[in-house]
Amino acid sequence: MKSLSFRKELIGAQEELLRFAYKLTANREEANDLLQETALKALDNEDKYIPNTNFRGWIYTIMRNIFINNYRKIVREQTFVDKTDNLYHLNLPQDSGLESASGAYDLKQMHKIVNALPDEYRVPFTMHVSGFKYREIAEKLDLPLGTVKSRIFFTRQKLQEDLKDFL
C-alpha cells in the first residue's frame, strides 16, 4: 500500500477507532491517548502491513494489543510484594477498610449476607471475588456462561440492597 493511500485509510478509520478506544478505556482522555498511540504505531509499522488485506482488522489489533500491554503494565506497577517474614500483608489490600471498626463491621455484614445465600448463588460469587473468570467458573461448575453471569449479577444486587444502610 502506497504511503498516501495508507494514510488516507488510517484517517478514514479514526472515528471508528476512537469509539473502540472509548469502549476499551471508558474514559475520553484515555481513549484519545490510545487512538494517538495506535496511529503512531501503525505509521511506524506501515512497511509491515500487507496490501489488499483487512486494514481495519490490522489497526484494531494494534489498538487492542496496546491497550492490553498498558493494562498489564499498570497491574504490574500496582502489585505489592510482601517481604515480611510471616507474609502479614499478603491478603490485606492497601485500602481494605479494616483500619476502622465500621470497615470491619461492613466486611462481617457482607460475609453474613453472602453466606446466607443459596449455594447456587454463593459459590459462583465467591469464586468470582477470588479471581476466577466467568468462563472458568462456568467450566468448573458445569453451568452455562450466561447463568454464571446472571447469578453473580443478582448476588451483587442483593449485596447492594442489603448493605445500602451501611454505605
N, C-alpha and C positions, 0 to 999 in steps of 0.2 A: 504494500500500500504506500503510495507516494505520501510524502510528509504533509502536503496541503490537504489531501483528502482524509488522511488520518486525523489531522487537527479539526477538520470540519465534523467528522464523525464524533470526535471527543466532545466538541462544543454542543453538538446536537443531543448528546446523551446527558448533559449537565443537569437538566431539570429532573429527569428520572433518577439519576444518581443521587441528587440531593434528597429526594423523597425516600430513597432506600437508606441513605445515611441517617436521616432523621428517624426512620423506623428502627435502625440498629441502636442509635445512641439515645433517643428520646430527649434530645437537647439540641436546640437550634444552633448554638455556637459550636458545639462539638461536631454536629453534622456538617457545618461549613468547613471546619478544620479537616474532617475526614475526606470531604469532597476534594479539597485542595491537595491533600496528601496523595489521594488516589490519582488526580490529574498529573501531578508531578511524577509519580512512579510510572504512570502509563507513558508519559513523554520520554522519561529516561529509558524505558524498555521498548520503545517503538520498534526497534530492529528485531525484537523477539516475537512480535505479532506476525502471524501468518496471514497474508492477504486472502480474501474470499472465505474467511471463516467467521464464526459468530463473534463480532466485535463486542457487542453488548455483554455477552456471556463472559468474555475475557476481562472486560473492565469491571463487571460486577464481582468477579472472582478476586480481582486485585483489591477492591474495596473491602470485601468480606475478610480477606486474609489480613489486611492492615488492621481492621477492627479487632479481629481475634488476637493478633500479636500485641496490640496496645492493651487489650483487656488482660492478657496473660502477664504483661509487664506490670500492670497496676496490681494484680493479685500477688505477684512475687514481691513487690515493694511493700505490700501491706502484711506480708506473712511474718509472724513473730516466732522466733526460735527461742524456746525455753532452755536456758543453760543452767538453771538451778539444779542442785543435786537431787532433790526429790520431785522435780518436774511440777512444782507448785502451780505455775501459770499455764500449764499445758491446756487445760479445758476451761480456762477462765478468760473470756473475751475482755478486751480492754474496757469497753463500755457495757459491762454486764448488768449494771444496775444493782449489784449486790452490795454496794457501798452503804446503802441506806436500808433501814428496816422496811420501809414501804416497798423498795425494789424486791427484797426477799419475799415479802408477803405476796406481791403480784406474781412472782415466779411460782410460789407454792399454790396460789389460786389457779394458775394456768395448768400446772401438773394435775391438780384435783379435777379440773374440768375435762382435760384430755383423758385422764384415767377413767373417768366416769362414762366415756363414750363406748358404744359397742365396738368389739374387735374389728369389725369390717371398716370402721372409720378411723379408729385409733392406730391400728398397725400401719396403714399407708401413710398417715400423717407423721407418725414418729419416724418412719423410715425417711420421709422427705426432709424432715427437720435435721435428721442425722447426716444428710448429704447425698442420699440416693437420688438419682434422676428418675423422672416419671417412667421412662421405658424400663429401667432396671427394676423398679417396684412392680410394674405390670408383669414382667417376666418371672420374678421371684414368687409373686402371689398367684400367678396364672390367671390374671384378670385382663380384660381389655384396657387399652391405654386410656380411653375416654372415661371409663369407670373410675380408674385411679385418680385422674384429674378432678373429676366431679367430687369424689369423696374428700380429697384434700381441700378443695374449694369450700365445700359445705362445713368442714371442720374449722377452717379459718373463720368463716362467717359465724359459727357458733361461739368460737372464742371471742371474737369482737363483740358479739351481742352480750355474752355473759360477763365480759370484762369492762364494758362501757362505763360502769360506775367507778372503776379503779383507775381509768386512764385520764 
